[in-house]
Amino acid sequence: MRRPFPIVVLALIALVVIAVASTDPASRLERALAAMEGVEGLRFELVARVEATGAGVAPITTDARMVGEFQAPDRLHVSIVSRGSRRELVIVGRQQWVDDGAGYHTTVVVPEGPLRDAKAPLRFIRGGGAASFAGFGLSGGSATYRVRLDLSAGDLAERVFGGDSVPPDARGVIEVEIGLADGLIRRQTVEIVTGADAFYSGHEQVRTTYRVAYWDHGRRQEVREPE
C-alpha cells in the first residue's frame, strides 16, 4: 500500500499558503517597513523611466539606473547613469555631495526624486492607499509575499516632495515584495501616471516608473563623507 506522505505534504503546503495569503496585507507591509528600519546596511539597484506621450507627437523618454549602498541610519552612496553620463551621489543626513566627473561638491538639490534622502525609496511606500494581496513571487532567490497599493491623487499628494502639487487625475500603483522567510523588503515597483504639464508641449500623459531591488540586508556598508 502506498504511503500517503506526498499527499500529506502537499496538503500541509496548501494550508501554509492559504494561511500566509489570508494575513492582512497592510499589516504585513507595516511590519516589513519596521523591519527595514532595523537593517544596519544593504545594497540596492534602482531603475527608473519617465515617458511623456500624446497623440501625434513623438514620446519623450528619460531612463536612469542607480546602484548604491545604504548605511544606517542615514548614509547613502549611489552611482547614477542617465543619458550617457555618470555621476556619484553621497548623502549623509541632510548633507549631499555630487561628483559629475570633476570631483565632489556639496549640493542642496538632488536631481533624482526617489533619492532625496537616504531612506526616500522606502519612505515613499508609507501613506494612504488600498492594500491588497498580489500573490507570491521570487526575488533574488527568495520567495516573496507581494503587496499591491493602489494610489489615488490624494494618496500621491501625501508622498510628494517639497509640497509639489498633484494633478487630480493622477493615479499610481506600488507593488512591494516581502521575503517570506525574514519579512524584509526585497523589491518594490512604483508606477505613477499623470496628465502632462506645460513642459511637455503636445503631450497628454506622463508615466513614471521605477523599480528598486534590495540585497545584502544587514551587511554593514561603509559610506563616508567625501574629502
TATASUL-V268921 format. One line per field, one symbol per residue. phi: phi as a letter, one per 30 degrees, with the letter a starting at -180 (. if undefined). psi: psi as a letter, one per 40 degrees, with the letter a starting at -180 (. if undefined). Layout:
phi->???
psi->???
This chain:
phi->.dddeedddddddddddddddddddddddddddddddcddaacabbcbbbbcbadibddcbbcbbbbabcbdcacbbbcccahicbbcbbbbiccbbbbckcjdbdbcbcdcedcdadceedddddkdkdcbdcjcbbbhicdbcccccccdedddddcdciiddbedcdaabcccccdddbicdcabbbbbbbddcddceiccbbccbabcccaheiddccccddd
psi->hiiedddddddddddddddddeihdddddddddddddehdiiiihhhihhhhiiheihihhhiihhhaihhiefhhhihhhhfeiiihhhhhbeihihheeeiiiiiehhdhdefdideddddddiaiihhiheaiahhfehhihhhhhhhiddddddeiifeiihieeiiihhhhhhhddeeihdiihhhhhiiiaddgheidihhhiihhhiifhehhihhihi.
